[in-house]
């Protein structure tokens, strides 16, 4: 943003700060318990954030701005997709435990 001369919004900064704090509280509520609803919800929120990041990389690649030519947005998008896949596997595992109360797992 600084390289493009774009000023960061104070409101967005405050929103990001609040979202981080809520995420930390959810993770603390989850307590590392693989079958907790808090963990499942935290992972869902994390996936939403990564999808947003992935779409940002795609948009920046499409914009093809000379000021950002040093960035490999396709690679960043690919990495975001890998992150989504890894977290989704954990989210599904947590959802199975929460929604089935651990029944039939093994």
C-alpha positions in Angstrom: 0.0 0.0 0.0 2.8 2.4 0.8 4.5 1.6 -2.5 1.3 2.7 -4.3 0.8 5.8 -2.2 -2.4 4.4 -0.7 -3.1 5.4 2.9 -4.4 2.6 5.2 -7.8 3.3 6.8 -7.8 3.6 10.6 -11.2 2.0 10.6 -9.8 -1.1 8.7 -6.9 -1.2 11.1 -9.2 -1.2 14.1 -11.4 -3.9 12.4 -8.4 -6.1 11.8 -7.2 -5.7 15.3 -10.7 -6.6 16.7 -11.0 -9.6 14.4 -7.6 -10.9 15.5 -8.6 -10.6 19.2 -11.9 -12.4 18.5 -10.0 -15.2 16.7 -7.6 -15.5 19.7 -10.5 -15.8 22.1 -12.2 -18.5 19.9 -8.9 -20.4 19.8 -8.6 -20.2 23.6 -12.2 -21.4 24.0 -11.4 -24.3 21.7 -8.6 -25.1 24.1 -6.9 -27.3 21.6 -9.7 -29.8 21.9 -9.9 -31.4 18.5 -13.7 -32.0 18.9 -14.7 -28.5 20.0 -17.2 -26.2 18.3 -14.8 -23.3 19.0 -12.0 -24.9 17.0 -14.4 -25.6 14.1 -15.6 -22.0 14.1 -12.1 -20.6 14.3 -11.0 -22.8 11.4 -14.0 -21.6 9.3 -13.1 -18.0 10.1 -9.5 -18.6 9.1 -10.5 -20.2 5.8 -12.6 -17.1 5.0 -9.7 -14.8 5.6 -7.4 -16.9 3.4 -10.0 -17.0 0.6 -10.1 -13.2 0.8 -6.3 -13.1 0.6 -6.3 -15.5 -2.4 -8.8 -13.3 -4.2 -6.7 -10.2 -3.5 -3.7 -11.9 -5.1 -5.8 -12.8 -8.1 -7.1 -9.2 -8.4 -3.6 -7.8 -8.1 -2.3 -10.2 -10.8 -5.1 -9.2 -13.1 -4.4 -5.5 -12.5 -0.8 -6.0 -13.8 0.5 -2.8 -12.1 4.1 -1.9 -12.9 4.6 -0.8 -9.3 4.0 -4.4 -8.2 5.9 -6.2 -10.9 8.3 -7.7 -8.3 5.6 -9.9 -6.8 4.6 -13.3 -8.0 0.9 -13.1 -7.4 0.2 -16.4 -9.0 2.6 -18.1 -6.6 1.0 -16.3 -3.6 -2.5 -17.4 -4.9 -1.2 -21.0 -5.1 0.2 -20.9 -1.6 -3.1 -19.5 -0.3 -4.9 -22.4 -2.0 -2.6 -24.9 -0.2 -3.3 -23.2 3.1 -7.0 -23.5 2.5 -6.7 -27.2 1.7 -4.7 -27.9 4.9 -7.0 -25.9 7.1 -10.1 -27.4 5.4 -8.9 -30.9 6.2 -8.6 -29.9 9.9 -12.0 -28.2 9.8 -13.7 -31.3 8.4 -12.0 -33.4 11.1 -13.2 -31.1 13.8 -16.7 -30.9 12.3 -17.0 -34.7 12.3 -16.1 -34.9 15.9 -18.4 -32.0 16.9 -21.4 -33.0 14.8 -21.2 -36.7 15.5 -19.9 -36.4 19.1 -16.9 -38.5 18.0 -19.1 -41.5 17.1 -17.9 -43.8 14.4 -14.4 -42.2 14.2 -11.3 -44.3 14.0 
